[in-house]
């Protein structure tokens, strides 16, 4: 067991090929806690979807009403980064790849998605370290969801 002040690296594939994340297991120091919890992730998702709504390539991939996808993404991110497990309680295992297989996701879709998520993260007010962790995760996750030839 780690003592206060020690950092433990935890690699979790989340059943996504090549997706690994490093979480600090310092007492009281999950990314979820450091960024301020739920309000941070709700605002991050709002910023992200503001970009998606105006994106001609991505918008058709989403339902006309975005409140459910926004909520699901916020719940998933909160859980992934050390917050409550509400996503699993409501939807079960994330199974991100399986849930996204019905969408054609190639390099163009990946890049468009990342453009909006990068902007949301970079304007989030997270520390440089947490911004880097978030961006690394999103880069990796976006690549793992590609299901069309590059």
C-alpha positions in Angstrom: 0.0 0.0 0.0 1.3 3.4 -0.9 1.8 6.0 1.7 0.8 9.6 1.4 3.0 11.3 -1.1 3.9 8.2 -3.1 2.8 7.9 -6.6 1.7 4.7 -8.2 1.5 4.2 -11.9 -1.5 2.2 -12.9 -1.9 1.0 -16.5 -5.4 0.2 -17.5 -6.3 -0.9 -21.1 -10.0 -0.4 -20.6 -10.3 -3.1 -23.3 -9.1 -0.6 -25.8 -6.1 -1.6 -27.9 -3.1 0.5 -27.0 -4.9 2.8 -24.5 -3.0 3.2 -21.2 -3.4 5.8 -18.6 -1.2 6.8 -15.7 -3.3 7.7 -12.6 -1.7 9.1 -9.5 -3.0 7.1 -6.6 -1.8 9.7 -4.1 -4.4 10.0 -1.4 -6.9 12.6 -2.5 -5.2 13.2 -5.8 -7.1 11.7 -8.7 -7.4 13.8 -11.7 -11.1 14.0 -11.0 -10.4 15.6 -7.6 -7.6 17.8 -8.8 -9.7 19.5 -11.6 -12.7 20.0 -9.3 -14.9 17.0 -10.0 -18.1 16.9 -11.8 -18.4 20.6 -12.8 -15.1 20.4 -14.7 -16.2 17.4 -16.7 -19.6 18.8 -17.5 -18.1 22.0 -18.8 -15.4 20.1 -20.7 -18.1 18.1 -22.4 -20.2 21.3 -23.1 -17.2 22.9 -24.8 -16.5 19.8 -26.8 -20.0 19.5 -28.1 -20.2 23.2 -29.0 -17.5 22.3 -31.5 -19.2 19.1 -32.7 -22.5 20.9 -33.3 -20.8 23.2 -35.8 -18.8 20.5 -37.5 -20.1 19.3 -40.9 -18.2 16.1 -40.7 -19.0 15.0 -37.2 -22.5 16.4 -36.6 -24.2 13.8 -38.7 -22.7 11.0 -36.5 -24.6 12.3 -33.5 -28.3 12.2 -32.7 -30.3 15.4 -33.3 -30.7 15.8 -29.5 -27.3 15.9 -27.8 -28.3 15.9 -24.1 -28.0 12.1 -23.7 -24.6 11.8 -25.4 -23.3 14.8 -23.4 -24.4 13.2 -20.1 -22.9 9.8 -21.1 -19.6 11.3 -22.1 -19.4 13.3 -18.9 -20.3 10.3 -16.7 -17.7 8.2 -18.5 -14.9 10.7 -18.2 -15.7 11.3 -14.5 -15.5 7.6 -13.8 -12.4 7.1 -15.9 -10.5 9.8 -14.1 -11.4 8.6 -10.6 -14.9 9.9 -9.9 -18.1 8.2 -9.1 -19.0 5.0 -11.0 -22.3 6.2 -12.3 -21.5 5.4 -15.9 -21.1 1.7 -15.1 -24.2 1.7 -12.8 -26.3 3.1 -15.6 -24.8 1.6 -18.8 -22.5 -1.3 -17.7 -19.0 -1.7 -18.9 -18.0 1.2 -21.3 -17.1 -1.1 -24.2 -16.1 2.0 -26.2 -15.0 0.2 -29.3 -18.1 -1.9 -29.5 -20.4 1.1 -28.9 -18.6 3.0 -31.7 -18.4 0.3 -34.3 -21.6 1.4 -36.0 -20.0 4.7 -36.9 -17.5 5.1 -39.8 -14.5 6.5 -38.0 -11.4 7.1 -40.2 -8.5 9.5 -39.9 -10.7 12.6 -40.9 -13.3 11.8 -38.2 -10.5 11.1 -35.6 -8.8 14.4 -36.4 -12.0 16.4 -36.3 -13.0 14.9 -33.0 -9.6 15.6 -31.5 -9.7 19.2 -32.7 -12.8 19.8 -30.7 -11.6 17.8 -27.7 -8.2 19.5 -27.7 -9.8 22.9 -27.7 -12.1 21.9 -24.8 -9.2 20.6 -22.8 -6.9 23.5 -23.5 -9.5 26.0 -22.5 -10.5 24.0 -19.3 -8.1 25.6 -16.8 -6.6 22.3 -15.9 -3.0 22.3 -14.8 -0.3 21.6 -17.4 0.2 18.1 -16.1 -3.5 17.3 -16.1 -4.0 18.8 -19.5 -1.2 16.6 -20.8 -2.7 13.5 -19.2 -6.1 14.3 -20.7 -4.7 15.0 -24.2 -2.7 11.8 -24.2 -5.7 9.8 -23.2 -7.9 11.4 -25.9 -5.3 10.9 -28.6 -5.0 7.2 -27.7 -8.7 6.6 -27.3 -9.5 8.3 -30.6 -7.0 6.2 -32.4 -8.4 3.0 -30.9 -11.9 3.8 -32.1 -10.9 4.1 -35.8 -12.5 1.4 -37.8 -11.8 2.6 -41.4 -8.5 2.5 -43.3 -6.2 5.4 -42.7 
